[in-house]
Amino acid sequence: MSKVVAVIYISMDGVVEQPAWTGPYWNDEHARFQSGQLHASRALLLGRKTYDGMSQAWPKMEGTPGAEQMNNLPKYVASTTLRDPEWNATVIEGDVAEEVAKLKAEQGQDLLIYGSGELVAYLIEHNLIDELKLFLHPVVVGSGKRLFPDGVATSSWKLAGTAAFSSGAIVLDYRPAE
């Protein structure tokens, strides 16, 4: 059985949208952390908006550390509007929770989610996230989409670990509370 691991860039005020604000904090430590996440994964699981942005950027970054791995990993995209995906991607059709549960049931490495806040919130509501890694950046963005909108169902999590970076960013690694 595979795990679903979500890595979410988040600001101090809870914004997860368009994380260009993470750029000033990116360094070799961050790159090593993300490389470790990719190496532990057999596929990416993405929402359509995140897929759109990544599929435009990563193929142009050949030669950049991690680009070959990112470009070669299979991708599963939760979308009702995406047609004819490229970038080694398959659109999840039908019930997303059911299809992700099927992917989890397969043996192998992790299914990694980068960004894709709406997808992460949806999968949390369906108890399909095994690890939630909040990559907290020391910046207040001021406005933007939050990870959890008002009205989301209550869920409990336990802290499984932390990682601190010289940039001031930290990763808070959470697992569902039993």
Disulfide bonds with the S-S distance in Angstrom:
none
